[in-house]
Amino acid sequence: MSAGAAVVTVGQAAVLVALSPLLVGVMRQVRARLEGRAGAGVLQPWRDLRKLLGKEPLTADGVSWISVAGPLVLVASSLLLCALTPVLGTATLDRVPNDLFVVVAALLIGTVALALVGLDAGTAFGGMGSSRHMTIAALVEPTVLVSVYALSIPVGSSVLSQIVEARLDHPATIWSPVSLLALLGLAIAIVAETARLPIDNPSTHLEVTMVHEAMVLESSGRDLAWLELGSWLRLGALLGLLATLLAPWGVATEVTALGLAVAVGALALKLALIGSLLATVEVFLAKVRLFRVPELLAGSFVLAFLAVTASYLVAS
Amino acid sequence: MASETFAQLVGLSTGVLLLSGVLLVWRRSLHAQVALLATQGVALAVLVLVLGLHESDAELLAVAALVLVLKAVVLPLILVRTVARLGVGVREETPVINTTASLIALSMLTMLAYLVSRPLLTLGDGPTTTAVPVGIALVLYGMLLLATRRHAVSQLLGFLVLDNGIATVAFLIAGGVPLVVELGVSLDVLLVVLILQVLTSRIRTEFGEADLDDLSELRD
């Protein structure tokens, strides 16, 4: 069991490292096509990454070791997040269960590392971006926790693998009102957490509106490559989690070579679908004003909260 | 109908009722709110239809058709016409309390609805009984809308959400009311909406917009 769990855990990280840049590429390509542009191709994020990794980082005067360590911490926490998200199989290591709270903690480590990198160079934009990033993070984490908690109540466990297994066993629960409310809340929270429209525009370079871009403004070369890869991995893992909760079919409950191969194929398909869907919706959205972001996140929190209320009070 | 399918359909339609209630409080644009009210009407009609099919009650099927026509088509159409006649600048609501606060209030109201309906939940454990709190929550949402909105059309929307909530509770607890009573109630609601619509357009011609805060003084 333990060896199989190790294979699944390492495999999830490896597969998501391979797929996440492609997911970003697919989303950019879909958006480009819908806007009438040719687009740079699905492989462009990988090419960018290779180019950036070959360049030495130039740092501003007076930066501390945070600027070097921050990107590595972000990538490490994102890899941990990918390894713990049950996108391929439900086998888990005994010592490190993919418990809901462990996953959210891994998410927060990356968030803090990114914010510190933004603050480190001491520029106005970096500080502004970090401040906004932390504001949004403070509003998002409770929603992520509460919505997955709502899903965990019927299962009786906050371990993500068991939630996915329960949904595989009883597909009818996926369409229950509690599950729909929780997933809707979770989807909004994930969009905010990964800095997509309408919270943050991932392709903007307009100084007053950017959040994520403002934090990585001072980074270059290898450091920038790690920051980008870390953010893409978070996107891949969180969208993978959403897709797995929404359509758990294909996830391997037992570790066999065939099962894992099917799981990888199913994951690629699910990520491509959910990424294209998200990119298509984004074309029709405008970024909301920063002061209206709390409204959106309060809305998603209320949806998640309603899911918890309904499942707890009806069940008891 | 199999009891599992019945439970799922009741759960789904009451879920849509609750969700559209939340979104009604969340959204500010009057057009979106009217669309959500129509969605709520459809969900209520589906709920009545499911109840009617489950109990093989022809009268309930007739009531379902009545609910569908009135709450999903006629009332939203009247509201759409009212909104269309308003000026472009007043198609968005500026509530008395901000959206974040009303959403927090909403979650509290939902908890309250679940807590006060605990005695009702002991009446039975069928899917209809467990869904009763949704109806009470809708009544409370309607009151929240009535209390915090300034616009005359939003007040109307609040009133209709309140009415939807009362109807939901009645259908879930008592399996509906006699057709005659339902007809009477529907006619009442329709008349109230028509009168309020006339009142709204009168307010607009007098004051230029339909903000009820302008009606704070008595004049002749």
Contacts between the chains, C-beta under 8 A, distances in Angstrom:
chain1	res1	chain2	res2	distance
A	172	B	4	7.7
A	172	B	8	6.6
A	175	B	8	7.3
A	175	B	12	7.0
A	176	B	8	7.5
A	176	B	11	6.0
A	176	B	12	7.9
A	176	B	15	7.8
A	177	B	11	5.3
A	177	B	12	6.3
A	177	B	14	6.9
A	177	B	15	2.6
A	177	B	16	7.9
A	177	B	18	7.2
A	177	B	19	7.8
A	178	B	15	8.0
A	180	B	15	6.4
A	180	B	19	7.7
A	181	B	15	7.1
A	181	B	19	6.7
A	184	B	19	8.0
A	294	B	100	5.5
A	295	B	26	7.9
A	295	B	98	7.6
A	295	B	99	4.6
A	295	B	100	5.3
A	295	B	103	7.5
A	298	B	99	7.3
A	298	B	100	4.3
A	298	B	103	4.6
A	298	B	104	6.7
A	299	B	22	7.7
A	299	B	26	5.0
A	299	B	99	7.8
A	299	B	103	5.7
A	301	B	103	7.7
A	301	B	107	8.0
A	302	B	22	6.3
A	302	B	26	8.0
A	302	B	103	4.7
A	302	B	104	7.4
A	302	B	106	5.8
A	302	B	107	5.0
A	303	B	19	7.8
A	303	B	22	6.8
A	305	B	107	4.7
A	305	B	110	7.9
A	306	B	18	6.9
A	306	B	22	6.8
A	306	B	107	6.7
A	306	B	110	5.7
A	309	B	107	7.5
A	309	B	110	5.7
A	309	B	111	5.8
A	309	B	114	6.0
A	310	B	18	7.9
A	310	B	114	7.8
A	313	B	114	4.2
A	313	B	115	7.8
A	313	B	133	7.3
A	314	B	114	8.0
A	314	B	130	5.0
A	314	B	133	7.9
